[in-house]
């Protein structure tokens, strides 16, 4: 029942987001859009080329970040783990910053960002693989170090960038936005995010076992090593593909899984679907605020930090033991 209500809430938010915008679309244009979407009037083009890709892209990005955060929190048995714990977001940021500095086009920026994000997580896993005592802790610590190196590289890139042209572009990309999503970006997201989510959904019962600890999982017959790598690979693809399109949008994968856990409980059989729907809804709501609150669009990264950090402080205050 709770999942049904979350699905209805997502539908309401999506329809609201499709209606909102500075360009008013009259009722007859909606009828024309539904009956004859091939017509080329301005209202239909706004719906097809601007609002619908942004809506679907926001849903996919929010769902991907939320599911990867929920999976990581179970894998590492830590409620403050987020999708960028292994350096995926920081690596993607480095790739985008370098691509912008080199004057690459939008597609190249997206591709380089994705590849460098994967490479950052690969470096984290390589370093963690050299530690035999506690591989999970080693991955977390290695991820923190790799992310720190990536942040330093981003700062270096911003230092040498042209302050009149490249520096503003790098800065605004790092703050995150859904404003640049088009049909090409949407195809990219559709090719990467649904398979990544499906892989984690298929791993849901193993995530339940892994969240109890490596020894308990092994005693129940789970190959913890292979399960861990499948989760890491799937979550990395989700995070890097989302960040390569939207830029750096923080706190979604940290806060939304907690909200989902408060609503449906810790069982990954229902936690992952709840995270998908809540993540998509949250991203659309934040994007609605971004494009409606001020005359100019507010970067999403600013809003997610302003909303996410106080909410997480609230969770910490009300937490008695274990997860909120």
N, C-alpha and C positions, 0 to 999 in steps of 0.2 A: 504493500500500500504506500509506504514511504517513497519507494522508487517511482511509483506512478505519479505521486504528487510532485516529485522533483522533475519528472518529465514534463508535466503540465506547466510547471513554473518556467522551465526552459523554453517551451513553446511560446508562452506569453512574453517572455523577455525578448525572444527572437523577433516576434511580430512587432513589438514596440520599437526595437532597434531598426527594423526595416522602415518604419514610418518616420522616425525622427530624422531630422536633417535640415540644413539651411535652405535647401531647394524644396519648395512645397510641391507635392504631387497630388493633383486633384483626384477625386473619386473615379472619374471616367478613365483616367490614365491607368489606375489599378485594374479596372475591368479590361482595358485593352491589353495590359501586360499579362493578365491571366489567360485571356482568350486568344490573343494574337501577339505573342512575344517577339515575333519576327519583324514586326513593324518598327520603323526607325525613328519615331518621334522622340523628342528630347527626354520626356519623362521616362519612357521605356528604357532608353539608353542609360539614364542615371541609375535606374533599378538594376539593370543587367550588368553594367560595367563598373559601377561604383559600390552601391549599397549591398547587393547580393554577394559579390566576392569578399567584401569586407566582413559581412555577417558570417559567412561560412568559414572564412579564414580565422576570425576571432573564436568561433566555436572550436575549430580544430586545435588552435594554439592553446586555448585555455584548457581543453580536455587533455591534450598531450602533456602540458606542464603539470597538471594536477595528478594525473595517473603516474607519471614518472616520480613525482614527489612521494606519493603514497607507497609506491613500490620500494623506493630507497629507504623510507622510514621503517618498513618492515624488514628489509634485508639487513640494514645496519642496526636495527633495534634501537633507534634513537629518534625521539620526537622532534628534534630540531634540525633534522637533515632535510636538505632541499635538493632540487634537481641539479644544481650546479656544484654539488659537494665534490665531484671528481674533476672539476675544472672545465666542464663542457661549455658553459656560458662564457666564462672568461676566455677560453680558447676561441670561441666563435667571435667574440668581441675583437680579439687581436686580428683574426683573419679579415674581418670587415674593415677595421681601421687601416690595415696595410693596403687592402684593395682600394679603399677610397683615396689613400695617399698616392697610389700609383695611377689614379684616374680611371679605374676600371668602370665598366658599365654596371647596371643594376643586376643583371644575371650573373656576371662574374663576381660581384661582391657577395651575392647570395651563395654561390658555389664555393668560393674560397672560405667564407665564414664557416660553412658546413664542414668542409674538409679539415680546417684547422681546429675546429671544435672536436672532431673525432680524434685528431692527432693528439690533442691535449689529454683526452681521456686515455688514449693509448699509452702516452707517456706515464700517466698515473698508474695504470695497470702494470706497466713494465717495472716501475720502481717498486710497487707493492709485491710483485712476483719475486723479488729478490729477498723478501722478508718471509721467513717460514714460521715464526712463532704465532703471530696473530694476523692473518691476511686481511681481515675486515678492518681492524684498526689501522693497519698499514695503508690500506686504500684511502681511508679518510685522511690520514696525515699527509700522504703523498698528494692527494687531491688539493689540500689546503696549500701546499708548497707550490704545486704547478699553477694553481689559480693566482697565487701571489706573483709568480714570475710573469704570467700573462698580463696581470694588471700593470706591472712595471713596464712591460713592452707597449701596452696601450698608452701609458703616460709618455713614454719616449716618442711614440708615433705622433701624439698630439703636440709634443714640444717642437718637432721638426716640420710639422704641417704648416702650410700657408695660412696665416691667421685670417685672411680675407675670404678664403674659399674652402679649402680642405678642412681646416679646423672646425668651423661651424657644422659642416656635414658629418664629421666624425662624432662631434658632441651630440648632435640631435639623433644620430643613429643609435648611439649608446643609451639614450634616454627612452627609446622604445616607442613604437607607434604602429597602428594598423592602417594608416592613411595611404601607404604605398602598395597595398595588396591589390593585385589585379588578377585576371584569369590565369595568367602564366604562373604567378605565385601559388594560386589555388591548386593548379595541377600538381605542382611540386609538393604542396602539403598533403594533398590527397594520395600521392604516391608513397609518402613516408609515414605519416602519422597513423592512419588506420591500421596498417600492418604492425606497427610498433605497439599500439594499444591492444590489438588482438593477441599478440605474443604474450603480453603481461596478463591479459584476461585468462588465457590458457594456463598460465602459471599460478593462478590464484590460490589453489590448494597448497602448492609448494611454498608460496609466500606466507600462508598461515603457519606452516610448519617452521619455515626459516625464522619467522618472527619470535619463535620460542627459543632459538639458539641453534648453533651449528651442531652441537653434540646431540641434542634432542632430535634434530632433523635427520642426522645420520643414523640414529638408532631406529628411526621409522622407515628407513630404506631410501631416503632421498640422497641422490648424488649432489651433495652441497656445492661442490666445485662447479659442475656444469650448470646447475641451477643459478648459481651466483653470476656466472658469466652471461647467461641468457638474459637475466634481469638487467645487468649493467649495460649490455649491448642495446637492448630494446629501449631502456630509459635514455641512453645516450643519443640514439637516433631521434627519439621524440624531442629531447631538449635542443639538440643542435639544429634540427630542421625548423623548430619553432623560432629559435633565436635568430637564425639566418634570415628569416623573413620579417620578423617584428622588431628586432633589436632586443636590448636587454630589458626584460620585464620581470622584476623580482617579486618574491613573496607569494606568488600564486601557488607554486608547488609546495610551499611550506605551510601556508595557512589553510588552504582549501581542503586538503586531506584531514586536517583536524576537525573542520566543520562537518565534513562527511562522517567522520568517526563519531562525532557527537550525535548525529542524526540516526545513523543506521548501525553503529557498533563497529567493532574491529575486524569482523569476519570479511576477508577479502572477496568472498563470493558476492557480497552486496556493496562492500566499500569501494571497489573499483568502478562499478557502474554509477554509484553515487558521486564519486569524484569526477567522472566524465561529465555528468550533467551539471554539477555545481561549478566545475571549472569553466565550462562553456558559458553558463549563465553569468558567472562573475566577470569573465572577460568582456562580455557584451555590455554589462551594466557599467563597468569602468570606462569602456570605450564611449558609451552614451554620454557619460559625464564629461569625458575628454573633449567631445565635439560640441557640447551644449553649454558648458558652464561659463565659458569666456568667449570673447570675440575671436580669439585665435585658439587653435587646438592645443590642449595641454598634453605633453608627452605622457604616455601611459606609465612609464617607469616611475615618474614622480607620484602619480596617484596611487599606484599599487604599494609604494613605500609608505605614503601617508595613511593609507587604510590598513595595510597589513601589519605594520609594526605596532600600532596601538592595540589592534585586535589580538596580536600574539601576546602582548603584555597582559591583556585581560585574561587570556588562557593560562598564563603562568600564575597569575594571582589566584585563580579559582582552582588550580590544580592541587589536589591533595596527595595523590600518589599515582605512579604510573603515568599513562597518557591521559590527556584531557578528553 
